[in-house]
Each structure stands twice: as structure tokens, then as C-alpha cells.
Amino acid sequence: MFDTDDVYRLLIAGVVLLVGVGSCLAWISAGRRDPAGPAARVFMTVGLVMAALDFGGVGAVLGLSLAALGGLVAWEGQPDPEVPRPRRGGIVVAAAITGLATLAMIEGFGPLASVPEEARAVATVVVASTGALGTLAVADRARVTLRDALRRRFDTTSHAPH
């Protein structure tokens, strides 16, 4: 079980996890053109989450090593330059906003300070869940956009009107 002093570490790990899962989801459409991508993203995500959860311990060393391995795999296994890329900025922004909203709810910033602590605990779960679903929706939209861009870029059939 985590201590309440670990809230910031848990939030950082949660945001990293959301970015990693969203990135994996966004790149699904390019699976044939990016064969090393899913493994690299999983390694980086798991490594960074381990480092965030055990900062200063063995988990940080192993996690950063795993993240570096994932980074090397991603660098060496990059798809060709003509392969379109998904929009990842929205995923990062949505995950960061989710983390900030969750932190504001946990800590009771501003007008949330007047909400009873028991109600804030329940509301925190709702805010975090809603933010996670919103982040995954942004990632799914990036996946659909990438799929359409790949289809336009590599479609070999002619779409000339008859």
C-alpha cells in the first residue's frame, strides 16, 4: 500500500502510464510499418513508471535502464520517414490535465478545500477515471487520424471518378 506522502509519485506514474498507453493506442494503425514500436513504447512506459514509483531506489535504476533500452529500440526501429506519425501532443496535454485535476481534487486546492475529505476521495476517483477515459479518447482519435493518413499515403488503388 502506498503512503499518502507518495501522492506526487503516484500522479507522475499515472500521467506517464496514460501517455504510454495513449501512445501505444495511437500507433496501432501503423503496426505493419512500425514493428518494433509497441515493444519500445511498453519498455519506456514500464521503465518510467518504475522509476517514478521507486525514485532513488533499485526500481529507479532498473526502470531507467529499461526506459533507455526502449528508447534505443525506438530509435533504431523508427519507421521510414514517409510513414505518417500520429499527433501525440493532445495525448500529453490530456494526461497532464488529468494529473493536475486529480492533484487539485486530492489536495483540495481553491474552492475544493471546502469539500469534506471523504467526498474528495470519491470525487478524486471520478476525476481520475474521467480524465483517463478522455486521454484514451484523444489517443483513439489520433489512431483514426493516423489510419486515414496511412491509407491516403500508401493506397495503391486509383480513386478516379467514373
C-alpha positions in Angstrom: 0.0 0.0 0.0 1.2 3.5 -0.8 1.6 6.2 1.8 -0.3 9.5 1.4 3.1 11.2 1.1 3.5 9.3 -2.2 0.7 11.2 -4.0 3.0 13.1 -6.3 4.9 10.0 -7.3 1.7 8.2 -7.9 0.4 11.1 -10.0 3.6 11.2 -12.1 3.5 7.5 -12.6 -0.2 7.7 -13.6 0.5 10.5 -16.1 3.4 8.6 -17.6 1.2 5.5 -17.8 -1.5 7.4 -19.6 0.9 8.9 -22.1 2.5 5.5 -22.7 -0.8 3.7 -23.2 -2.2 6.5 -25.3 1.0 6.4 -27.5 0.6 2.7 -28.0 -3.0 3.1 -28.9 -2.3 6.0 -31.3 0.4 3.9 -33.2 -1.7 0.7 -33.6 -2.7 1.7 -37.1 1.0 1.7 -38.2 1.7 -1.8 -36.9 2.9 -3.2 -40.2 5.2 -0.2 -40.8 6.5 0.1 -37.2 7.1 -3.5 -36.0 9.5 -2.5 -33.1 7.3 0.3 -31.9 4.9 -1.4 -29.5 7.7 -3.2 -27.6 9.7 0.0 -27.4 6.8 2.0 -26.0 6.0 -0.6 -23.5 9.6 -0.8 -22.3 9.8 3.0 -22.0 6.4 3.3 -20.2 7.1 0.5 -17.7 10.6 1.8 -17.1 9.5 5.3 -16.4 6.6 4.2 -14.2 9.1 2.0 -12.2 11.5 5.0 -11.8 8.6 7.3 -10.7 7.3 4.8 -8.1 10.7 3.9 -6.6 12.7 7.1 -7.1 16.1 6.8 -5.5 15.9 3.0 -5.2 16.7 -0.1 -7.2 13.4 0.4 -9.1 14.6 3.7 -10.4 17.9 2.2 -11.7 16.2 -0.8 -13.3 13.4 1.4 -14.6 15.6 4.0 -16.2 17.7 1.2 -17.7 14.5 -0.3 -19.2 13.4 3.1 -20.4 16.8 3.6 -22.1 16.5 0.2 -23.7 13.1 1.1 -25.0 14.4 4.4 -26.3 17.2 2.7 -28.2 14.8 0.2 -29.7 12.5 3.0 -30.7 15.4 5.0 -32.2 16.8 2.1 -34.2 13.4 0.8 -35.2 11.9 4.0 -36.5 9.6 3.7 -39.4 10.6 5.2 -42.7 10.3 9.0 -42.9 7.4 8.7 -45.4 5.3 7.0 -42.8 2.9 9.5 -41.2 3.1 10.0 -37.5 0.1 10.3 -35.1 -0.5 13.5 -33.2 0.9 12.9 -29.8 0.7 16.4 -28.3 -3.0 16.0 -27.5 -2.3 12.8 -25.6 0.4 14.5 -23.5 -1.8 17.6 -22.8 -4.8 15.4 -21.8 -2.7 13.2 -19.5 -1.2 16.3 -17.9 -4.6 18.0 -17.3 -5.8 14.7 -15.8 -2.9 14.7 -13.4 -3.4 18.3 -12.4 -7.2 17.9 -11.9 -6.6 14.8 -9.9 -4.0 16.6 -7.8 -6.3 19.5 -7.3 -9.0 17.2 -6.1 -6.8 15.2 -3.7 -5.1 18.3 -2.1 -8.3 20.4 -2.1 -6.9 23.4 -4.0 -9.0 26.6 -4.1 -12.7 26.1 -3.6 -12.2 22.3 -3.3 -10.9 22.9 0.2 -14.4 23.3 1.5 -15.4 19.8 0.2 -15.2 17.2 3.0 -12.2 14.8 2.7 -14.4 11.7 2.3 -16.3 13.3 -0.6 -13.0 14.4 -2.2 -11.7 10.9 -2.1 -14.7 9.6 -4.1 -14.5 12.7 -6.4 -10.8 12.0 -7.0 -11.6 8.6 -8.3 -14.2 10.1 -10.6 -11.9 12.8 -11.8 -9.0 10.5 -12.5 -11.2 7.9 -14.3 -12.9 10.6 -16.4 -9.5 12.1 -17.3 -8.1 8.7 -18.2 -11.0 8.0 -20.4 -10.7 11.4 -22.0 -7.0 10.8 -22.6 -7.7 7.5 -24.3 -10.4 9.1 -26.4 -7.8 11.6 -27.6 -5.4 8.7 -28.3 -8.1 6.9 -30.3 -8.8 10.0 -32.4 -5.0 10.2 -33.1 -5.2 6.5 -34.1 -8.1 7.1 -36.5 -6.3 10.1 -38.0 -3.1 8.1 -38.5 -5.1 5.3 -40.1 -6.6 7.7 -42.6 -3.2 9.3 -43.3 -1.6 5.9 -43.9 -4.5 5.0 -46.2 -4.1 8.2 -48.2 -0.3 7.9 -48.3 0.0 4.2 -49.3 -3.2 3.4 -51.1 -2.3 1.9 -54.4 -5.8 1.8 -56.0 -7.0 4.7 -58.0 -10.0 6.6 -56.8 -10.7 8.4 -60.1 -14.4 9.2 -60.6 -16.2 7.0 -63.2 
